[in-house]
Amino acid sequence: MTSGTAGLDGVDAPGGSTGGTGRADATAGGGGRSALGGQAGSSAQAGQGFGGHGETGGTTSGHGGFGAQAGGSGDGPRGGAGGCPPLDSGQRSISFGTLLSADAVTCAARRLATSLSNPSASGWRAKGDQHRKYHFPDANADERYRLYVPTTWNGTAKLPLALFLHGAGSDENAYVDQNNAQMLKLAEKHGYLLVAPLGADGAYGNFLRLSSPFGKPDEAAKLMAAVTAASERTNELSERDVINVLELVLAEYPVDRDALFLFGHSMGSGGAWYVGGKYSAYWRGIAPMSGPFVQKDGYPWDDLTETLLFVTEGAQTPSIDGSRALSDWLKANGFKAEYEEVDADHGGMIPLVLPDIFEFFERARKN
């Protein structure tokens, strides 16, 4: 097992070294939550060249981009893709998150996925370990993501899906590859389609970091007051990248929509709370690891009353008090939540809890 200490407010190198000072980006706000939008309408021209693929477990780099972009943009400086609502909702549906509308983000992501889907491409519905990328027009960048499809999949059966969000200072590959590819082996064992987006350069839309874990609203307010236009933009692109990648995969593979799960570590745990709450209609269960970056107020808790939660933490971590307080609060308020604590530090807890997280996914599918 790889163990190590990672700075929660700095680099979250899994099983790695202590990080430096992390981003202190956030803004205050309020407002209600937007429900997820419906399926997007007409599509743009299909892209060419689907991306890399691998068969029977081996890793194939073959990154090839998806190709064409989505259709035109809507009116205004922050309009959505043609036919979608404006991206800027004018309020923060989660008080420690971006101004993006969940409806608009989902609609734009579905349009992009439709425009880039190419069933005739050689990598379409490939199995095994895949390094992919797609073109994200609004970021003017090719964004990478990791995809693993069980080699035992018969090519037609609906697959459960687990989307993983990495910690700060990491990328879409580090956690997936660590501990002798433990995460890939668990996905293969349990038959899960595993997706790991890069998240562009941000924190998946969540501005909370240390020292603002659960139960410290005053510290959270300090971080929220430090938001800038640049950090807002960075986090918006990160949030959108996660939903883009999810919709790209949903457009390609037959996925069991009642078996979508979200998990992440440290900054990725904060992302799991944020994306899990704002886009709750996707998820059957959420499993945040060592990162209680959520608050009692300004969060759509009512949307998670039927979502299964599995919170894990290491007893030697800086966030232990926040995770314990969060666990107690969830249980006291009737959420369907489990809590597991292991005797390890921030990085060392990962290999200890990952098997239990996949077992949690399996329990949730049967619940």
C-alpha positions as CSV (number, residue, x, y, z in Angstrom):
1,M,0.0,0.0,0.0
2,T,1.2,3.5,-0.7
3,S,0.8,5.9,2.1
4,G,1.8,9.5,2.5
5,T,0.6,12.9,3.6
6,A,-1.0,15.4,1.3
7,G,-1.7,19.0,2.2
8,L,-5.5,19.4,1.9
9,D,-5.0,23.0,1.1
10,G,-2.3,22.3,-1.4
11,V,-1.1,19.4,-3.5
12,D,-3.2,16.3,-3.1
13,A,-0.6,13.9,-4.6
14,P,-2.3,10.6,-3.8
15,G,0.0,8.8,-1.4
16,G,2.4,11.6,-2.0
17,S,4.0,14.6,-0.3
18,T,2.7,17.5,1.6
19,G,1.3,20.3,-0.5
20,G,1.7,24.0,-0.3
21,T,-0.9,26.6,-0.1
22,G,-4.1,25.9,-2.1
23,R,-6.5,28.2,-3.9
24,A,-8.7,30.3,-1.6
25,D,-11.4,31.0,-4.1
26,A,-15.1,31.4,-3.4
27,T,-18.0,33.8,-3.3
28,A,-21.0,34.3,-1.2
29,G,-24.5,34.0,-2.5
30,G,-27.7,32.2,-2.2
31,G,-30.7,31.2,-4.2
32,G,-32.4,28.0,-5.0
33,R,-31.2,25.0,-7.0
34,S,-32.0,24.6,-10.7
35,A,-33.3,21.2,-11.7
36,L,-31.4,19.3,-14.5
37,G,-32.6,20.2,-17.9
38,G,-34.1,17.9,-20.5
39,Q,-32.5,16.4,-23.5
40,A,-31.0,18.9,-25.9
41,G,-32.5,19.3,-29.3
42,S,-30.9,19.2,-32.7
43,S,-27.3,18.4,-33.0
44,A,-24.3,19.9,-34.8
45,Q,-22.3,17.9,-37.3
46,A,-20.7,14.8,-35.9
47,G,-17.0,14.9,-35.1
48,Q,-14.3,12.8,-36.7
49,G,-11.8,10.6,-34.9
50,F,-13.2,9.3,-31.6
51,G,-10.2,8.9,-29.4
52,G,-7.9,6.2,-28.0
53,H,-9.1,2.8,-27.0
54,G,-7.7,-0.3,-25.4
55,E,-8.8,-3.9,-25.4
56,T,-8.4,-6.6,-22.8
57,G,-7.0,-4.4,-20.0
58,G,-3.9,-2.9,-21.5
59,T,-3.4,0.8,-21.7
60,T,-3.5,2.5,-25.1
61,S,-2.6,6.1,-25.4
62,G,-4.2,6.9,-28.8
63,H,-5.6,10.2,-27.7
64,G,-7.2,11.3,-31.0
65,G,-9.7,14.2,-30.4
66,F,-13.4,13.9,-30.9
67,G,-13.4,16.5,-33.7
68,A,-16.2,18.9,-34.4
69,Q,-17.5,21.5,-32.0
70,A,-21.1,21.9,-30.7
71,G,-23.5,24.3,-32.3
72,G,-23.6,28.1,-32.0
73,S,-23.8,30.0,-28.8
74,G,-26.9,31.8,-27.4
75,D,-27.4,35.5,-27.1
76,G,-25.4,37.5,-24.6
77,P,-21.9,37.2,-23.2
78,R,-22.7,34.0,-21.3
79,G,-25.3,32.4,-23.4
80,G,-25.5,28.6,-23.7
81,A,-25.2,26.6,-26.8
82,G,-28.0,27.2,-29.3
83,G,-31.3,26.5,-27.7
84,C,-29.9,26.1,-24.2
85,P,-30.6,28.6,-21.3
86,P,-27.9,31.2,-20.5
87,L,-25.0,29.7,-18.5
88,D,-25.1,32.5,-16.0
89,S,-28.0,31.9,-13.7
90,G,-27.5,35.3,-11.9
91,Q,-27.3,33.5,-8.5
92,R,-25.4,30.8,-6.8
93,S,-27.6,27.7,-6.4
94,I,-24.9,26.5,-4.0
95,S,-23.6,29.4,-1.9
96,F,-20.0,28.2,-2.2
97,G,-20.1,27.5,-5.9
98,T,-20.3,29.1,-9.3
99,L,-23.0,31.2,-10.9
100,L,-23.6,28.5,-13.5
101,S,-27.1,27.2,-14.1
102,A,-27.3,23.4,-13.8
103,D,-30.0,23.3,-16.5
104,A,-27.7,25.2,-18.9
105,V,-24.6,23.3,-18.2
106,T,-26.4,20.0,-18.7
107,C,-28.1,21.1,-21.9
108,A,-24.8,22.4,-23.3
109,A,-23.0,19.2,-22.4
110,R,-25.6,17.1,-24.1
111,R,-25.4,19.2,-27.2
112,L,-21.6,18.9,-27.2
113,A,-21.8,15.1,-26.7
114,T,-24.3,14.8,-29.5
115,S,-22.1,16.8,-31.9
116,L,-19.0,14.7,-31.1
117,S,-20.6,11.3,-31.1
118,N,-19.4,9.1,-34.0
119,P,-20.6,5.5,-33.8
120,S,-18.6,4.7,-37.0
121,A,-15.3,5.5,-35.3
122,S,-12.9,2.7,-34.6
123,G,-12.8,3.4,-30.9
124,W,-16.6,3.6,-30.4
125,R,-17.7,1.5,-27.3
126,A,-14.2,0.1,-26.9
127,K,-13.4,-1.9,-23.8
128,G,-10.4,-1.8,-21.5
129,D,-8.2,1.1,-20.3
130,Q,-8.5,4.3,-22.4
131,H,-6.8,7.7,-22.4
132,R,-9.1,10.1,-24.2
133,K,-9.6,13.8,-24.9
134,Y,-12.3,15.9,-26.4
135,H,-12.3,19.5,-27.6
136,F,-14.0,21.9,-25.2
137,P,-14.8,25.0,-27.3
138,D,-15.5,27.5,-24.5
139,A,-12.2,26.6,-22.8
140,N,-10.4,26.6,-26.2
141,A,-8.7,23.4,-25.1
142,D,-8.6,19.7,-25.6
143,E,-9.5,18.3,-22.2
144,R,-8.3,14.8,-21.2
145,Y,-10.2,12.1,-19.3
146,R,-9.6,8.5,-18.3
147,L,-12.0,5.8,-19.1
148,Y,-12.1,2.2,-18.2
149,V,-14.7,-0.3,-19.5
150,P,-14.7,-3.8,-18.1
151,T,-13.2,-6.3,-20.5
152,T,-15.9,-8.8,-19.6
153,W,-18.6,-6.4,-20.9
154,N,-20.6,-8.1,-23.7
155,G,-21.1,-4.9,-25.7
156,T,-24.8,-4.5,-25.1
157,A,-25.7,-4.8,-21.4
158,K,-26.2,-1.7,-19.4
159,L,-23.2,-0.7,-17.3
160,P,-23.1,0.9,-13.9
161,L,-20.9,4.0,-13.9
162,A,-18.6,5.4,-11.3
163,L,-17.2,8.9,-11.9
164,F,-14.0,9.8,-9.9
165,L,-12.7,13.3,-9.1
166,H,-9.0,13.7,-8.2
167,G,-7.4,15.8,-5.6
168,A,-5.5,19.1,-6.1
169,G,-2.2,19.0,-7.9
170,S,-3.1,15.7,-9.5
171,D,-4.7,14.7,-12.8
172,E,-7.1,12.2,-14.3
173,N,-4.5,9.4,-14.2
174,A,-2.6,9.6,-10.8
175,Y,-5.2,8.1,-8.6
176,V,-6.4,5.6,-11.2
177,D,-2.8,4.2,-11.6
178,Q,-1.7,4.3,-8.0
179,N,-1.4,1.2,-5.7
180,N,-0.9,-1.1,-8.7
181,A,-4.0,0.2,-10.5
182,Q,-6.2,-0.7,-7.6
183,M,-9.1,1.4,-8.9
184,L,-9.0,-0.2,-12.3
185,K,-9.0,-3.6,-10.8
186,L,-12.0,-2.8,-8.6
187,A,-13.9,-1.5,-11.6
188,E,-13.1,-4.7,-13.5
189,K,-14.0,-6.9,-10.6
190,H,-17.4,-5.3,-10.0
191,G,-18.1,-4.6,-13.7
192,Y,-18.2,-0.8,-13.5
193,L,-17.5,1.7,-16.2
194,L,-15.0,4.1,-14.5
195,V,-14.7,7.7,-15.6
196,A,-12.1,10.2,-14.4
197,P,-12.2,13.7,-15.8
198,L,-9.3,16.1,-15.5
199,G,-11.7,18.9,-14.4
200,A,-9.8,21.5,-16.5
201,D,-7.7,23.6,-14.0
202,G,-10.2,24.1,-11.2
203,A,-11.9,22.5,-8.3
204,Y,-15.1,21.3,-10.0
205,G,-17.1,24.4,-9.1
206,N,-16.5,24.2,-5.3
207,F,-14.6,27.1,-3.8
208,L,-14.2,25.6,-0.3
209,R,-10.8,24.3,0.8
210,L,-9.0,24.2,4.1
211,S,-9.5,25.9,6.5
212,S,-13.3,25.7,5.8
213,P,-14.5,22.1,6.3
214,F,-17.9,21.3,7.5
215,G,-18.9,23.2,10.7
216,K,-16.7,26.3,10.0
217,P,-18.9,28.8,8.2
218,D,-16.8,31.8,9.3
219,E,-13.7,30.3,7.7
220,A,-15.8,29.4,4.6
221,A,-16.9,33.0,4.4
222,K,-13.3,34.2,4.3
223,L,-12.5,32.0,1.3
224,M,-15.7,33.1,-0.4
225,A,-14.9,36.7,-0.1
226,A,-11.6,36.1,-2.0
227,V,-13.2,35.2,-5.3
228,T,-11.9,36.9,-8.4
229,A,-13.2,37.0,-12.0
230,A,-10.3,34.7,-12.9
231,S,-11.0,32.1,-10.2
232,E,-14.7,32.2,-11.1
233,R,-13.9,31.5,-14.7
234,T,-11.5,28.7,-13.8
235,N,-14.0,26.9,-11.6
236,E,-16.8,27.3,-14.1
237,L,-14.8,25.5,-16.8
238,S,-13.9,22.8,-14.3
239,E,-17.5,22.2,-13.3
240,R,-18.5,22.1,-17.0
241,D,-15.7,19.7,-17.9
242,V,-17.0,17.2,-15.4
243,I,-20.6,17.3,-16.9
244,N,-19.2,17.3,-20.4
245,V,-17.2,14.2,-19.9
246,L,-20.1,12.4,-18.1
247,E,-22.5,13.3,-21.0
248,L,-19.9,12.2,-23.6
249,V,-19.7,8.7,-22.0
250,L,-23.5,8.5,-21.6
251,A,-23.9,9.3,-25.3
252,E,-21.6,6.5,-26.2
253,Y,-22.1,3.6,-23.8
254,P,-25.4,2.0,-22.6
255,V,-25.4,3.0,-19.0
256,D,-27.8,2.0,-16.2
257,R,-29.2,5.4,-15.3
258,D,-30.2,4.1,-11.9
259,A,-26.6,3.1,-11.1
260,L,-24.6,6.3,-11.5
261,F,-22.1,7.0,-8.7
262,L,-19.8,9.9,-7.8
263,F,-16.7,9.7,-5.6
264,G,-13.6,11.8,-5.1
265,H,-10.7,12.5,-2.7
266,S,-9.7,15.7,-0.9
267,M,-10.5,18.5,-3.4
268,G,-12.3,15.8,-5.3
269,S,-14.3,15.1,-2.2
270,G,-15.4,18.7,-2.2
271,G,-16.2,18.3,-5.9
272,A,-18.3,15.2,-5.1
273,W,-20.3,17.2,-2.6
274,Y,-20.7,20.1,-5.0
275,V,-21.4,18.2,-8.2
276,G,-23.4,15.6,-6.2
277,G,-25.7,18.3,-4.8
278,K,-26.1,20.6,-7.8
279,Y,-26.6,17.8,-10.3
280,S,-28.3,15.4,-7.9
281,A,-30.6,14.0,-10.5
282,Y,-27.7,11.9,-11.9
283,W,-26.6,10.1,-8.8
284,R,-27.7,7.0,-7.0
285,G,-24.9,7.4,-4.5
286,I,-22.0,9.7,-3.5
287,A,-18.8,8.7,-1.7
288,P,-16.6,11.7,-0.6
289,M,-13.2,10.7,0.7
290,S,-11.2,12.8,3.2
291,G,-12.7,16.2,2.4
292,P,-15.8,17.5,4.2
293,F,-15.9,20.6,2.0
294,V,-19.6,21.3,2.3
295,Q,-21.6,23.5,4.7
296,K,-25.0,23.3,6.4
297,D,-26.3,26.5,4.8
298,G,-26.5,27.3,1.2
299,Y,-26.5,23.7,0.0
300,P,-29.4,21.7,-1.5
301,W,-29.6,19.1,1.2
302,D,-33.3,18.5,0.4
303,D,-32.2,17.1,-3.0
304,L,-30.1,14.4,-1.4
305,T,-32.7,12.8,1.0
306,E,-32.9,9.8,-1.3
307,T,-29.3,9.7,-2.3
308,L,-27.1,7.2,-0.6
309,L,-24.0,8.6,1.0
310,F,-20.7,7.0,2.1
311,V,-18.3,9.3,3.9
312,T,-14.8,8.0,4.5
313,E,-11.9,9.6,6.4
314,G,-8.4,8.9,7.8
315,A,-8.0,9.3,11.5
316,Q,-4.6,11.1,11.0
317,T,-5.9,13.8,8.7
318,P,-6.3,17.5,9.2
319,S,-10.0,17.2,8.2
320,I,-10.9,14.5,10.7
321,D,-12.9,16.8,13.0
322,G,-14.9,18.1,10.1
323,S,-15.7,14.7,8.8
324,R,-16.8,13.5,12.2
325,A,-19.0,16.5,12.6
326,L,-20.5,16.0,9.2
327,S,-21.2,12.3,9.8
328,D,-22.9,13.1,13.1
329,W,-25.0,15.8,11.4
330,L,-26.0,13.6,8.5
331,K,-27.2,10.9,10.9
332,A,-29.0,13.3,13.2
333,N,-30.9,14.7,10.2
334,G,-32.0,11.4,8.8
335,F,-29.9,11.1,5.7
336,K,-29.1,7.7,4.2
337,A,-25.4,8.0,5.2
338,E,-22.7,5.7,6.3
339,Y,-19.4,6.7,7.8
340,E,-16.1,4.8,7.8
341,E,-12.9,5.9,9.5
342,V,-9.5,4.2,9.0
343,D,-6.2,4.6,10.9
344,A,-4.3,6.4,8.1
345,D,-3.2,9.8,6.9
346,H,-4.7,11.8,4.0
347,G,-3.1,9.8,1.3
348,G,-2.8,6.5,3.1
349,M,-6.5,6.2,3.6
350,I,-7.2,5.8,-0.1
351,P,-6.2,2.2,-0.7
352,L,-7.9,1.2,2.6
353,V,-11.3,2.6,1.7
354,L,-11.5,2.0,-2.1
355,P,-12.7,-1.6,-1.8
356,D,-15.4,-0.6,0.6
357,I,-16.5,2.2,-1.7
358,F,-17.1,-0.2,-4.5
359,E,-18.9,-2.5,-2.1
360,F,-21.0,0.5,-1.1
361,F,-21.9,1.1,-4.8
362,E,-23.0,-2.6,-5.0
363,R,-25.2,-2.2,-1.9
364,A,-26.7,1.0,-3.3
365,R,-27.6,-0.8,-6.5
366,K,-29.6,-3.4,-4.5
367,N,-31.2,-0.9,-2.2
